[in-house]
Amino acid sequence: ISFTDKILAIFEEEAKFYSNKGGNVNFVGHPMLDIYRNIPSRDESLEKIGLTSDKKILLIIPASRKQELKYVLPTLLKAAKLLQDKDPSIITFIPSGLKEFDAILDHSLDEYGVNGKVIVANEVDNIKPFLFSAANLALSKSGTINMELALNSVPQIVGYKVSRVTAFFARYLLRFNIKYISPVNLLLNEMLIPEFLQEDFESEKIFNSALKILEDVSTRQDIISGYQRLKDKLGKPGVTDRASKDILDLVLQ
C-alpha cells in the first residue's frame, strides 16, 4: 500500500480491503453506473431493431476470445434452437465481439438452424443499448458482459466451458476453485442468475432454466430485484466526476 498516495476503489469490498491494509482509499463507485444512466424504452428499441412487440428477443453473447467460439457458442445455439422450437416468436440476436467473428457467427446460426441475426462488430456499440432494452433474456459467457446486462435489467443465464485439458490443470494442479463464475453472483455472494460450468454446461439445462425465466413472472422479478441490490452495492451515478475531483485534489495539494 505504501507505493500509492491514493486508491480510488470501484467496489465496496475492494475499498474495505485496502483500507484495512492501511491505504488511503475512497470508494467512488463503478463507472458502468454512468455509462448506463439513460436506457431507451422498449418500444423505442423495438422500433429501432425493426420488430413488433409480439416478438421475444433472445440475446446470445458467446465470445470475446476465439476459443469461446469452440467451447461456448455451440451449446448456447443448441439451447436457442430448443427455445425457438418451443416458442417460434423468439428471435435471436448475436452481437459480434470481434470483426473476425462476424462470418463465423453468421455461419453458426445457419448450421444450428437458429432464426436470428448477427450484429456485426462495427455496429455493436451503436445498437447495443437498444438490444439490451428490448431483450427478454440473454444467454451469455461469463465476464464483464454479465455486469452490463444486469445494469440494463436483462435477465440472463451464464455459462462457460474450456477444454478438458485446461479444466484438469485448473482443478487438480492449480487448485482453481471459485464459488461463482459471474461477477453479478460474486458481488452479491449468492446465486442470483443461473450458472452452468464445464460438465453442467449443457443445452438442455440451459433450455429448462431459460423457460423458467421466460414463463415464470416471479423468477424473472427475483432477478430484476437482485439487480437493484447489485446497483446499490456499486454506489451512485456521478462516478467519473467523483474520481476526477479526487485526482485533481491530489495533484493540486
C-alpha positions, -999 to +999 in steps of 0.1 A: +000+000+000+030+023+006+036+026-031+005+047-037-008+080-023-045+074-030-066+044-041-099+050-060-119+019-054-148+009-077-161-019-053-171-015-016-152-047-006-122-035-025-123-003-005-126-021+028-097-045+019-072-017+010-084+004+039-078-024+064-043-027+049-037+010+057-044+025+024-058+059+017-089+048-001-120+064-015-149+043-028-161+062-059-184+036-073-184+016-105-180+036-137-206+015-155-232+033-135-225+064-155-225+046-188-259+031-184-278+060-169-301+067-199-317+035-211-340+037-241-376+025-238-385-010-250-410+005-276-383+028-289-358-001-290-382-025-308-387+002-335-350+007-338-344-030-342-374-034-366-395-058-345-430-057-332-440-062-295-453-097-301-417-110-306-394-121-278-358-112-281-331-137-271-295-124-269-266-148-273-233-134-262-208-162-266-173-149-272-147-122-268-119-148-274-116-172-303-116-204-282-150-194-268-164-199-303-155-235-300-164-243-264-192-219-256-211-209-288-224-244-299-241-251-266-258-217-265-270-221-300-284-255-293-303-241-263-316-212-285-329-238-311-347-256-283-363-224-272-374-214-307-389-249-313-409-243-281-418-207-289-414-195-326-419-159-315-383-159-302-358-140-324-321-144-316-295-117-319-258-123-315-236-092-310-202-100-325-172-095-302-147-090-330-148-083-367-132-117-374-161-134-356-188-119-379-188-146-406-183-174-382-213-164-361-234-160-392-225-194-404-232-209-370-267-196-369-274-214-402-256-245-390-277-249-359-310-238-375-315-208-353-337-179-365-317-148-358-293-122-369-256-114-362-249-078-352-215-072-369-187-059-347-186-024-361-223-019-354-225-033-319-217-002-299-245+018-316-272-009-314-263-024-280-284-001-258-315-009-279-308-047-278-304-046-240-336-026-236-357-049-258-342-082-247-363-107-228-334-129-220-296-133-226-275-164-228-240-153-221-205-164-213-191-152-180-173-119-179-179-081-178-209-085-201-228-100-171-225-067-153-236-048-184-267-070-187-275-066-151-273-028-152-297-029-181-321-052-163-317-081-188-324-115-172-295-138-180-281-172-179-243-176-176-222-205-188-186-213-195-165-242-207-129-248-215-110-279-229-107-310-208-070-305-205-074-269-193-101-279-168-078-307-155-049-283-149-071-257-133-088-281-109-060-305-099-028-287-104-037-250-098-064-259-073-087-234-090-120-233-072-144-204-070-179-202-056-194-184-086-182-176-122-202-144-130-193-110-115-230-105-106-232-135-084-197-129-070-206-093-059-239-103-044-224-135-029-255-155-040-267-175-070-290-148-084-285-157-121-282-193-132-247-206-139-236-236-158-199-245-158-179-272-176-198-306-173-230-288-163-228-265-194-254-284-214-281-271-238-310-290-221-301-275-187-299-240-202-332-245-220-350-256-189-336-227-169-345-202-197-381-215-199-385-208-162-373-172-165-394-166-196-426-182-183-425-176-145-430-139-136-418-144-100-385-159-112-379-130-136-388-105-109-365-120-084-336-115-109-346-079-115-349-072-078-314-087-073-301-064-100-313-034-080-294-047-049-263-050-071-267-014-083-270-003-047-237-020-039-220-003-068-226+032-055-243+061-071-241+077-106-215+105-109-185+081-105-164+098-132-169+133-116-160+120-081-129+102-094-119+133-113-123+155-083-102+132-061-074+131-087-074+169-091-074+174-053-044+150-050-025+167-079-031+202-065-021+195-030 
